[in-house]
Amino acid sequence: MNKEGYKSGFVTIIGRPNVGKSTLLNKVIGQKIAIMSDKPQTTRNKIQAVYTTDEAQVIFIDTPGIHKPKHKLGDFMTRTAQQTLNEVDLILFVINAEEGYGRGDQFIIDRLEHVKNPVFLVVNKIDKVHPDQLLPLIDMYRNKLDVAEVVPISALNGNNVDTLLDQIVSYMEEGPQFYPEDQVTDHPERFITAELIREKVLHLTREEIPHSVAVVIEEMKVREEKNVVFVNATIIVERSSQKGIIIGKQGKMLKEIGKRARTDIETLLGSRVFLELYVKVQTDWRNRQKQLVEFGFNEDEY
């Protein structure tokens, strides 16, 4: 039975690549469910996160950053982001205060002009700029798009994030609690585990490995007699040279990826984890429909 006056709704987070959408999502939820990287286009699938209080429940959808696609994977990522705009109750348009207005923002603004749902302009990374720079920047965006609210924040430091949440809840209508209060995402654990491994690849290989990397969980099972979760995963790259970089000299890079990923996965699962990693070359996989579906980029599911 729903509480009287209880509010609920769906919110999408949209913005150019690398404006801090995943950082904001993780700050709101209080634990890592979306991978973070300083490289653009890190998030590939819609990640749903659930924020629950005694008065409300807000389901967040973190989309891939909208950008001009260069391959089939990029095309899928952009369509995924756009499709969410009319499926939610509220849209958070996140911009980077440090970078300011860019052509990618206009690409998004052109699409938001046709949306009936309220749009919040969320100005992120305010800790990186002088306060005097904020008002002119906000005025510029207000002149380009009719927004319901403007909320300056620092997702990394948590500045003003509580205010943003209060504003979001104020726009929600009465509704049911869709998820149990202790559930923070509707994604299966296998998906988040794969994302955590991919995050470590991006962090550790830096510029050497572009976003031509995917992670497939081959096996994930609990071995109760040893009180451990066994995870077997394959890191997919497009070229042999990338495979060599990920494995590293005498396997050191792959071991470090596994070590860091295992720590996060153990936190996620609340259990000891035995992680086995392999690296496999699939040439030009981002342009092959069969591989996109095999690696989880099936648009019919999202």
N, C-alpha and C positions, 0 to 999 in steps of 0.2 A: 504494500500500500504506500502510495506517494505522500510525502508530507505536504501540508497545506502551505502554499506560497513558495514551494521548492522550484528553483529555476534550472533549466538545462538547455544546451544548444551546441552547435558545431561551429568551429572557427577555423578558417584556413589562414596560413601564414604564407605570404607571397612576397617576392622581391627578386632583385638581381642576384646572380651568384655571389656568394661570399659577403653578404651584408650582415650575417649573424643570426639567421633564422634558427638553425639547429642549436646554437648557444642559448638563444632565448627559450626554446622549447625545453632544453635540459634544465635551465634555471627554474622555470615554472614548476616542473615536475619534481625536481630535487634529486634526480639521478640520471645516469647516462642512458638514453635510449636512441638518440640520434647522434651519428658520428660527427665529430668536429675536425675540420682541417682548414688551414689558411689557403688551400687551393680551392678555386671555384668549382661548382658542380659536383660537390661531394655527395649530396643526397640524391638518390635515384628513384626511390619509390615513395609513395605517400606514407608517411609515418604518423600513425595516430597515437596521441598521448592523452591521458585522462587526468584532469585536475578536479578533485572532489573536496568540497567543504560541507559543513552542516547545512548550508543554505543553497548550494548550487553544485552542478557538475558541468564542466566545460570540456568538450572533446576537441582537441587540437589536431589539425592535419598539416604536417610540414611537407611542402611540395618541393620538387626540384626547382632550382632557380630558373626563371624564364630567360632564355637566351636564343640567339639565332642558331638553329641546329646545323651541325656539320656532317652528321652521319645518322643512320637509322636510330641508334640509341639516343642521340641528342634530340631527334624528332619525337621519339616516344616520351622523353622527359618533359619536353615543352608542352606537348598535348596533355600530358598528365596534370601539369600545373594548371593549365587553362580550364580543364574540365571541372576542377573543384570549385570554381568561382560561383557557379549557380547552384551548388549542392549544399551550401552552408548558410548559417544565419548571420555571420559577420566575417569580414575580411580584414586581416592585418597586413597593410602594405608597408613592409620594412625597408627603410633606406639607410645608407651609411653616411652619417654626418661628416665623417672625415673625407670621403670621396665626393660628396655632393651629387648634383644632378648629372645624369649621363644618358646616352641614347637608349640604353637598355631600359631605363625608367620610363621613357616615352612609349616604348613598346608595350610596357605593362599598363601605363595610364590609358592608352588607346583601348585596351580591353576592359579596363575597369569602368570606363565611361558608359558601357552598355550593361552594367550589372546593377540590379535593383537593391541588393543588400547593402547595409551600411558598411562604409570603409573607414578604418582607423589609419591615420598616417603615424607610423611608429618610427621615430627618429633614433636610430641606434648609434652606439659608440660616442655618446655625448662627452665622455671622459677624454676623448681625443681632440676636442676642439674648444676654443674659447667661447663662453656663453654669448658674446656679442655676434658670433657668426651664425647662431641658431635662428634668430628671427628672420633675417633675410632669406635663409634657406627654406624655412617653413612657408614664408609668404610666396616664394617662387612655386612651391608645390601646390599651395592653395589656389593659386591663379590658374593652374593647369588641371586641377581635379577637385571636385566637390567632395570633401571628406567630412565625416560625422564628428570625429575627434582627432586631436593631435596630441601624442604622448611621447615626449623625449625620454629615452632610457639608456642605461648601459647594461646590456644583457650579461656581459662578462662579470661585472661587479655587483649586479642586482639593483642598481640605482633605479628607483621609480617603477620597478617591475610589479610591486604590490599595487601601486596606483593603477597601472595598466590592467591588472586582473580585476580590480574593483570596477573599473569602467566597463570592462567586457561583461561582467556579471550584470551590471545595471541595464545592459541592452538585451539580455536574455529574457525570454518569456517563460512563464510557468511550464514545467514539463517534468517527465519522469527521471529517475536516476537510472541511466542506461547500464552502468557497470558497477560492480562491487566497489566499495570505497577504498579497498587496498589494491585495486588493479590500476596500473599506470599506463598500460598500452594494450592494444588488441592484436599486436603482431606476435606471431609464434616465436618461441625462444630461439629456434633455429635461425630465423631471419636476423634477429638482433646479434646473435653469436657471429654470423657471417659478416655483419656490418662492423663489429668490433675488430675482427681480424683485418678487414679491409682498411679500417682506420689506421692500424699500426703500420701497414704497408705504406700508406700515403705519408705518414709522419716520418718514418725512418728512411725512406728512399728519396724523399724530397723531390727535386726536379728531375731525377733520373728516371722515375716511373710516372708517366702521365696517367690520365684516368682510363687507360686501357687495361684495367685490372678488375676482375670479378672474383668472388669467393663462393664456392659451392660446398655446402655441408653434405658430405657423402654419408655420414653415419653419426648419430647422436643417441646414446643410450645410457641408462643408469646401470651400473654394476653394483647392486645392493650389497653383495658379499664383501666388497672392498670399499663401500660408501664413497663411490667416485662416479663422476659422469665422464664417459668416454666420448671424445669428439674427434672425428676424422674429417678433415677439410682439405679442399684443393684450391689453390690460388691460380686463377687463369690469367695469362698474359697473351699479348699478340705476337711477340718476337722472342727468339732464342736469347738475344742479348739481354732482354728484360728478365728472363728466367735466371740468367747468370747473376744479375744484380741482386735479385731477391734472395737467391740462395747465399750469395756472398762467398768470400774466401773461406774455404774449409767449413762452409755451412753456417758461418757466424751470424750473417744477417737473418737467415730464416730462424735460427735459434732465438735471436733477440725479438723478432716479430712474435714468435710463439710464446715467449716468456711474458711479454707485455700483454698480449691478448688474453692469455690464460688468467692473469690477475683480474682483468675486467670481467671475464666470463664467470669466474668464481664468485665475484661480487653479485653479478646478475642472477646466478642460479642458487647462491647460498650453499654451495657444495664444492668439494675438491674436484678439480677437473684434470683429466689426462688428455692433452691435445696433441694430435698428430697432424702435421702440415706437409702437403706435397705441392709442387709447382708444375703446371702443365701449359704448353703453348697451344693456343687456338688462333691461327692466323686470321686477322681481320674480323674477329668475332662480333664486334659492335655493328657490323653491316650485314650480319647473317640472321635472318628471322628465326631460324631454328635454334641458334645459340642463344638469342635474346630470351626466347621462351624457356629454354632449358635452364638458363641462369636466373630465372625469376622475373624477367621483364615482360610479363604477359599482361597487356593492357586490359584484357577482359576480366582480370582479377582485381583491378584497382579502380 
